Amino acid sequence: MSNTSTPKGTRDFGAIEMLRRNYIFDTIKEVFRKYGYLQIETPAQELLSTLLGKYGDEGDRLLFRILNSGDFLSKVEDEELEKRDLANITKKIAEKGLRYDLTVPFARYVVQHRNEIQLPFKRFQIQPVWRADRPQKGRYREFVQCDADAVGTDSLLLEMELVEMSEEVFRKLGIRVAFLVNNRKILAGIAEVIGTPERLTELTVAMDKLDKIGEKGVKDELSSRGFSESEIVLFEPFLRMESQNNETILATLSQLLSSSAVGMEGVEELRTILALLPPDNEEMKVIVSPSLARGLSYYTGTIMEIKALDATIGSISGGGRYDNLTGIFGVKGLSGVGISYGADRIYDVMEQLNLFPPALNSTAEILVVNFGMEEIKALLPLVRSLRKNGRKVIVYPDAAKMKKQLSYADALRIPYVIMAGTEELKMGSVTLKDMNTGDQDEVPQERLLELFPSKER
Amino acid sequence: MSNTSTPKGTRDFGAIEMLRRNYIFDTIKEVFRKYGYLQIETPAQELLSTLLGKYGDEGDRLLFRILNSGDFLSKVEDEELEKRDLANITKKIAEKGLRYDLTVPFARYVVQHRNEIQLPFKRFQIQPVWRADRPQKGRYREFVQCDADAVGTDSLLLEMELVEMSEEVFRKLGIRVAFLVNNRKILAGIAEVIGTPERLTELTVAMDKLDKIGEKGVKDELSSRGFSESEIVLFEPFLRMESQNNETILATLSQLLSSSAVGMEGVEELRTILALLPPDNEEMKVIVSPSLARGLSYYTGTIMEIKALDATIGSISGGGRYDNLTGIFGVKGLSGVGISYGADRIYDVMEQLNLFPPALNSTAEILVVNFGMEEIKALLPLVRSLRKNGRKVIVYPDAAKMKKQLSYADALRIPYVIMAGTEELKMGSVTLKDMNTGDQDEVPQERLLELFPSKER
C-alpha cells in the first residue's frame, strides 16, 4: 500500500472534530457579525512581494513558497546554478507564497480595494494560514486564525468593543477568561522616564518576562544588557505594580509618568476604555498589566491578551492598536485595531475542560434499518417527511445483518433507530429504538413525525 | 505604492460576496447533513506522491508545487543543474503540492483512516482546490468544490439519494435544473453490441459530442477514426433516442442491448433508480441520456450531470459511481458514488438569474449615529440590549458629520439608523430612521427593543 499520510505538521479533521470546530467558528462568526464586523476572504496564495519582509527574517524563512509553473529555471543564470546561489535562485523560481497570517493580506486588501470599501472598515476573516515551522504538539504547519480588525478610526470605542466582543465569544463557548491590557505609550513613557527612550524595545522585552523570571530576573537581564544601576532603580517601581487593582495601578502610573506626555496619554486611553466597558459585569475580568508587551512591533497603542483561567495553555488570543497598518504598502495614516483568536488553542482548551455540548458527538439523529429494497421503498415517504422536518436521517443502504446495522448506529452515536418489517409496514407503524436507553416502541408513522417535529428555518 | 494585486487567477471576496457565498454553502451543507453526509476536511497540502499520476499528464502539469524549505538544492546533483534537468530537479526540490480536487484527498483519507471510519461512509467536503490553469473569465486558479461521496456500498439507494438531495439543494437555491443520467455499463453494452468492446472510450468520446455536433457529426468522427460502415450502422439507433421519454428510451435500450449482459445491467440499474425516486415530483426533471459520457475514466456505473435550465452556463454539477476509488492507494474493492458542485458556477447562475435573497445585500441591521463620546456612552446599554437580541449593530466610532455617518449607512445598505442627542437621551428615547423610506420617528428605548425583538438561538 502506498504512503497515505498527510505532509508533516498537517492533519485531517474527521466528522466529530468538524462538528466541534464549526461550533467554535459559528459562535465566533455570530458574535463578530453582531458587532458589525463583515466577513471577507483572501486567496491562499499571495505574491511573495506582498509577504516578504513583513514578518522579519524568521518569518521570511518560514514562508511556504510555490514553485513557478512551466520552465521554472528559465530566468536563472548558469552561474547562479553553478554556485547554488539559493537566495537568487529562490527569487527567480518562486513568485508566490502561502498566506502566513491574516494581517498582511488584510492590509493588502484595504489598499487594493480602497476605492470600494467604506472607512471605518470593520472586517473579520477566518481562514487557514501556513508556516513551515518545526511541528510540535499543538503547533501545526496549517492552522486557522480568526481575526477581527477595524481600520480608519482611532476611536477607543473599538478597543472597548474588542474586549466586550471577546468576552461574549468566550462566555458563549464556556471558557472563563481574563483580559490583560496595557498600552505601548505607557511602555514608551517608562523608557522616557528612566532616560532611555531609544532602548524601548530592550526594556519591553525584559519587562514582558516578569511573570516568568520575576523582578530579580528582569533586573539581572537589564543589567547584563548594560542598563546602569540608576536606570534600574528608576525602573523598579514599574515592576511592582502587578496584582494591584486597576485604579491603583493607573493612579501609580499617572504619578510615575507625570513627566512623560506620551506615557500620560497611554494611561488616559486605558482609563477611557475601562470607563466604557459595561459597569456591572463582574465576569469581565480586565486586568491592567504594565509589563504586557506583546511581540509584534507594529502595535502603537492599546495591547491586549486573553488568557483562559482554567487551562494551563495560557494566552488564547491577542491584539491591539496599530497606527500604520497599510504603510507597508505605501498608504499612510490608517489607524486600526484588531484581535486574533487561535482556533486550535481554543479547541484544546474546550477539550481539556470538557466544554463541547454533548449534541456535538452525534453525526445524525436517526438511522433507518434496511430489511430489503421493498421495505425501504415503503419507508421512503416517511424518510422524506422526516428530512422535510429538518432531521438528519441515514438510511442504511444495504440489507445487512441487524447486528451490523445497529452497531453502525452505535459507532456513529446516532441516538434513534427506526425499524420496520412487513408487519409494521402493513400497520403503518415503525419500531423506534432509543439507542441510549435501549427502549423500543412500536409507533404509528404520523406519531413519529410528531416525535420529530419540524425544525426547518 | 507597491503592487497590491492578488496572484493571477485568484481573487478577494468582499462582504456582500461572502454573504452570498455563505448562503450557497450553508444551503448545501444543511441538505448534505439531512442525508447523513458528514463533513470532513483535509489539509491544503498533500504529498506529491499522493497527487501525481492521478489526474493524467495534464493534471500533473497543473499541480501547484511547494518548494522544500531550507537548502532545497541539497539533494540535486551538479549534473542535473548543469543539464537543467527539470523533471528530476522538480522531484527533488518540491515534495508537496496543493490539493487539485477533493476526490483524491478523500480516497487518501479513507485509506489512512480505514480503522476509524465506519463503512458505508458518507462524507462531504467543501474546500478550495488549486490548479495552475490558464485563467479565463469564470475560471480561477483557486476555487471551491462541494463534494458528497458515499463509499463502501453498491446500493442504488445512494444514486437515488444524490439526485433527490441535489434536487433539494437547487430547489432551495431557486435554480431550476434537469438531471441527465446514464450508466457506463450501457455505454459498454453499446460497444459490445456493435462489436468493438475494446474501443469503448473512442465511442463514448464521440457520442458525448452528440448535442454539439449532431448525429452526422458523430458518425463522421467515428468514420474518420476508422470505424467501419457496418459498425456505424449498428450504432445509429443509439444516436436517435434523445428527447424520447425515459420509458421509451429504456425499452429501446433493452431491445438493442438484449445480447449484452453488461448493457442490460446498466438499463436495470437506471430503472431501479428511477423507480426509487419520489413518484409525484414533477419538478424533478430526470432525463435518461444514453449519449452522456462524462470525462473521468474512473466512473463504472451510473453517471449524472445537472444542468441549470434557465442559464446558458450549462452543467453545474456532475457525479457518478466508481468501483475502485481507493485502488490507487492499494486498497481494492471499495465501491462508491459521489457528486460535485462548483460553487463559482452556482454563484454565477444565481447572479445571472437574480436569485439571491435581498437580505443578503445588507451587512448590518442598525447603525448608531455618534454625536460624541458622552451620548454614545449613554446609548451603550441600548446597543448591548439590541445585540443581546441577536441584532447586528454598528456604532459609528467617531463624532463625524451627520451627513457622513448617514452616507456610511447608505453605502453599507444598513436599513435602520438610530440617532439620539441630549434631548432624546433625557427622554429615554431615540430617533429611528428607516433608510429605505426616509421616515423617522422618535421612539422610547423600550419600544425599540420590541421593534427589534430577540432572534437569538
HADDOCK unambig.tbl for C-alpha pairs under 7 A between the chains (distance, minus, plus):
assign (segid A and resid 1 and name CA) (segid B and resid 329 and name CA) 5.90 0.50 0.50
assign (segid A and resid 1 and name CA) (segid B and resid 330 and name CA) 4.59 0.50 0.50
assign (segid A and resid 2 and name CA) (segid B and resid 329 and name CA) 5.36 0.50 0.50
assign (segid A and resid 2 and name CA) (segid B and resid 330 and name CA) 6.42 0.50 0.50
assign (segid A and resid 4 and name CA) (segid B and resid 50 and name CA) 6.86 0.50 0.50
assign (segid A and resid 4 and name CA) (segid B and resid 108 and name CA) 5.63 0.50 0.50
assign (segid A and resid 4 and name CA) (segid B and resid 111 and name CA) 6.97 0.50 0.50
assign (segid A and resid 4 and name CA) (segid B and resid 112 and name CA) 5.66 0.50 0.50
assign (segid A and resid 5 and name CA) (segid B and resid 112 and name CA) 6.58 0.50 0.50
assign (segid A and resid 6 and name CA) (segid B and resid 46 and name CA) 5.85 0.50 0.50
assign (segid A and resid 6 and name CA) (segid B and resid 47 and name CA) 6.61 0.50 0.50
assign (segid A and resid 7 and name CA) (segid B and resid 45 and name CA) 6.82 0.50 0.50
assign (segid A and resid 7 and name CA) (segid B and resid 46 and name CA) 5.87 0.50 0.50
assign (segid A and resid 7 and name CA) (segid B and resid 47 and name CA) 5.75 0.50 0.50
assign (segid A and resid 10 and name CA) (segid B and resid 43 and name CA) 6.12 0.50 0.50
assign (segid A and resid 11 and name CA) (segid B and resid 42 and name CA) 6.69 0.50 0.50
assign (segid A and resid 11 and name CA) (segid B and resid 43 and name CA) 6.05 0.50 0.50
assign (segid A and resid 12 and name CA) (segid B and resid 41 and name CA) 5.82 0.50 0.50
assign (segid A and resid 12 and name CA) (segid B and resid 42 and name CA) 4.52 0.50 0.50
assign (segid A and resid 12 and name CA) (segid B and resid 43 and name CA) 6.21 0.50 0.50
assign (segid A and resid 13 and name CA) (segid B and resid 40 and name CA) 5.53 0.50 0.50
assign (segid A and resid 13 and name CA) (segid B and resid 41 and name CA) 5.09 0.50 0.50
assign (segid A and resid 13 and name CA) (segid B and resid 42 and name CA) 6.37 0.50 0.50
assign (segid A and resid 14 and name CA) (segid B and resid 40 and name CA) 4.96 0.50 0.50
assign (segid A and resid 14 and name CA) (segid B and resid 41 and name CA) 6.94 0.50 0.50
assign (segid A and resid 15 and name CA) (segid B and resid 38 and name CA) 5.56 0.50 0.50
assign (segid A and resid 15 and name CA) (segid B and resid 39 and name CA) 5.39 0.50 0.50
assign (segid A and resid 15 and name CA) (segid B and resid 40 and name CA) 5.35 0.50 0.50
assign (segid A and resid 18 and name CA) (segid B and resid 39 and name CA) 6.41 0.50 0.50
assign (segid A and resid 18 and name CA) (segid B and resid 40 and name CA) 6.16 0.50 0.50
assign (segid A and resid 33 and name CA) (segid B and resid 392 and name CA) 6.02 0.50 0.50
assign (segid A and resid 34 and name CA) (segid B and resid 387 and name CA) 5.94 0.50 0.50
assign (segid A and resid 34 and name CA) (segid B and resid 390 and name CA) 6.61 0.50 0.50
assign (segid A and resid 34 and name CA) (segid B and resid 391 and name CA) 5.84 0.50 0.50
assign (segid A and resid 34 and name CA) (segid B and resid 392 and name CA) 3.88 0.50 0.50
assign (segid A and resid 34 and name CA) (segid B and resid 393 and name CA) 5.83 0.50 0.50
assign (segid A and resid 35 and name CA) (segid B and resid 392 and name CA) 6.06 0.50 0.50
assign (segid A and resid 35 and name CA) (segid B and resid 393 and name CA) 5.66 0.50 0.50
assign (segid A and resid 35 and name CA) (segid B and resid 394 and name CA) 5.98 0.50 0.50
assign (segid A and resid 36 and name CA) (segid B and resid 364 and name CA) 5.93 0.50 0.50
assign (segid A and resid 36 and name CA) (segid B and resid 392 and name CA) 5.82 0.50 0.50
assign (segid A and resid 36 and name CA) (segid B and resid 393 and name CA) 5.63 0.50 0.50
assign (segid A and resid 36 and name CA) (segid B and resid 394 and name CA) 4.90 0.50 0.50
assign (segid A and resid 38 and name CA) (segid B and resid 15 and name CA) 5.55 0.50 0.50
assign (segid A and resid 38 and name CA) (segid B and resid 363 and name CA) 6.75 0.50 0.50
assign (segid A and resid 39 and name CA) (segid B and resid 15 and name CA) 5.39 0.50 0.50
assign (segid A and resid 39 and name CA) (segid B and resid 18 and name CA) 6.42 0.50 0.50
assign (segid A and resid 40 and name CA) (segid B and resid 13 and name CA) 5.52 0.50 0.50
assign (segid A and resid 40 and name CA) (segid B and resid 14 and name CA) 4.97 0.50 0.50
assign (segid A and resid 40 and name CA) (segid B and resid 15 and name CA) 5.36 0.50 0.50
assign (segid A and resid 40 and name CA) (segid B and resid 18 and name CA) 6.16 0.50 0.50
assign (segid A and resid 41 and name CA) (segid B and resid 12 and name CA) 5.83 0.50 0.50
assign (segid A and resid 41 and name CA) (segid B and resid 13 and name CA) 5.11 0.50 0.50
assign (segid A and resid 41 and name CA) (segid B and resid 14 and name CA) 6.96 0.50 0.50
assign (segid A and resid 42 and name CA) (segid B and resid 11 and name CA) 6.70 0.50 0.50
assign (segid A and resid 42 and name CA) (segid B and resid 12 and name CA) 4.53 0.50 0.50
assign (segid A and resid 42 and name CA) (segid B and resid 13 and name CA) 6.39 0.50 0.50
assign (segid A and resid 43 and name CA) (segid B and resid 10 and name CA) 6.12 0.50 0.50
assign (segid A and resid 43 and name CA) (segid B and resid 11 and name CA) 6.06 0.50 0.50
assign (segid A and resid 43 and name CA) (segid B and resid 12 and name CA) 6.22 0.50 0.50
assign (segid A and resid 45 and name CA) (segid B and resid 7 and name CA) 6.83 0.50 0.50
assign (segid A and resid 46 and name CA) (segid B and resid 6 and name CA) 5.88 0.50 0.50
assign (segid A and resid 46 and name CA) (segid B and resid 7 and name CA) 5.89 0.50 0.50
assign (segid A and resid 47 and name CA) (segid B and resid 6 and name CA) 6.61 0.50 0.50
assign (segid A and resid 47 and name CA) (segid B and resid 7 and name CA) 5.75 0.50 0.50
assign (segid A and resid 50 and name CA) (segid B and resid 4 and name CA) 6.87 0.50 0.50
assign (segid A and resid 64 and name CA) (segid B and resid 66 and name CA) 6.67 0.50 0.50
assign (segid A and resid 65 and name CA) (segid B and resid 66 and name CA) 5.74 0.50 0.50
assign (segid A and resid 65 and name CA) (segid B and resid 67 and name CA) 5.44 0.50 0.50
assign (segid A and resid 66 and name CA) (segid B and resid 64 and name CA) 6.69 0.50 0.50
assign (segid A and resid 66 and name CA) (segid B and resid 65 and name CA) 5.73 0.50 0.50
assign (segid A and resid 66 and name CA) (segid B and resid 66 and name CA) 4.59 0.50 0.50
assign (segid A and resid 66 and name CA) (segid B and resid 67 and name CA) 5.76 0.50 0.50
assign (segid A and resid 67 and name CA) (segid B and resid 65 and name CA) 5.45 0.50 0.50
assign (segid A and resid 67 and name CA) (segid B and resid 66 and name CA) 5.77 0.50 0.50
assign (segid A and resid 67 and name CA) (segid B and resid 67 and name CA) 5.60 0.50 0.50
assign (segid A and resid 81 and name CA) (segid B and resid 81 and name CA) 6.27 0.50 0.50
assign (segid A and resid 108 and name CA) (segid B and resid 4 and name CA) 5.64 0.50 0.50
assign (segid A and resid 111 and name CA) (segid B and resid 4 and name CA) 6.98 0.50 0.50
assign (segid A and resid 112 and name CA) (segid B and resid 4 and name CA) 5.68 0.50 0.50
assign (segid A and resid 112 and name CA) (segid B and resid 5 and name CA) 6.56 0.50 0.50
assign (segid A and resid 118 and name CA) (segid B and resid 408 and name CA) 6.88 0.50 0.50
assign (segid A and resid 155 and name CA) (segid B and resid 397 and name CA) 5.63 0.50 0.50
assign (segid A and resid 155 and name CA) (segid B and resid 398 and name CA) 6.13 0.50 0.50
assign (segid A and resid 157 and name CA) (segid B and resid 397 and name CA) 6.19 0.50 0.50
assign (segid A and resid 276 and name CA) (segid B and resid 377 and name CA) 6.64 0.50 0.50
assign (segid A and resid 329 and name CA) (segid B and resid 1 and name CA) 5.86 0.50 0.50
assign (segid A and resid 329 and name CA) (segid B and resid 2 and name CA) 5.34 0.50 0.50
assign (segid A and resid 330 and name CA) (segid B and resid 1 and name CA) 4.53 0.50 0.50
assign (segid A and resid 330 and name CA) (segid B and resid 2 and name CA) 6.39 0.50 0.50
assign (segid A and resid 363 and name CA) (segid B and resid 38 and name CA) 6.76 0.50 0.50
assign (segid A and resid 364 and name CA) (segid B and resid 36 and name CA) 5.94 0.50 0.50
assign (segid A and resid 377 and name CA) (segid B and resid 276 and name CA) 6.63 0.50 0.50
assign (segid A and resid 387 and name CA) (segid B and resid 34 and name CA) 5.94 0.50 0.50
assign (segid A and resid 390 and name CA) (segid B and resid 34 and name CA) 6.61 0.50 0.50
assign (segid A and resid 391 and name CA) (segid B and resid 34 and name CA) 5.84 0.50 0.50
assign (segid A and resid 392 and name CA) (segid B and resid 33 and name CA) 6.02 0.50 0.50
assign (segid A and resid 392 and name CA) (segid B and resid 34 and name CA) 3.89 0.50 0.50
assign (segid A and resid 392 and name CA) (segid B and resid 35 and name CA) 6.07 0.50 0.50
assign (segid A and resid 392 and name CA) (segid B and resid 36 and name CA) 5.83 0.50 0.50
assign (segid A and resid 393 and name CA) (segid B and resid 34 and name CA) 5.83 0.50 0.50
assign (segid A and resid 393 and name CA) (segid B and resid 35 and name CA) 5.67 0.50 0.50
assign (segid A and resid 393 and name CA) (segid B and resid 36 and name CA) 5.64 0.50 0.50
assign (segid A and resid 394 and name CA) (segid B and resid 35 and name CA) 6.00 0.50 0.50
assign (segid A and resid 394 and name CA) (segid B and resid 36 and name CA) 4.91 0.50 0.50
assign (segid A and resid 397 and name CA) (segid B and resid 155 and name CA) 5.63 0.50 0.50
assign (segid A and resid 397 and name CA) (segid B and resid 157 and name CA) 6.20 0.50 0.50
assign (segid A and resid 398 and name CA) (segid B and resid 155 and name CA) 6.13 0.50 0.50
assign (segid A and resid 408 and name CA) (segid B and resid 118 and name CA) 6.87 0.50 0.50
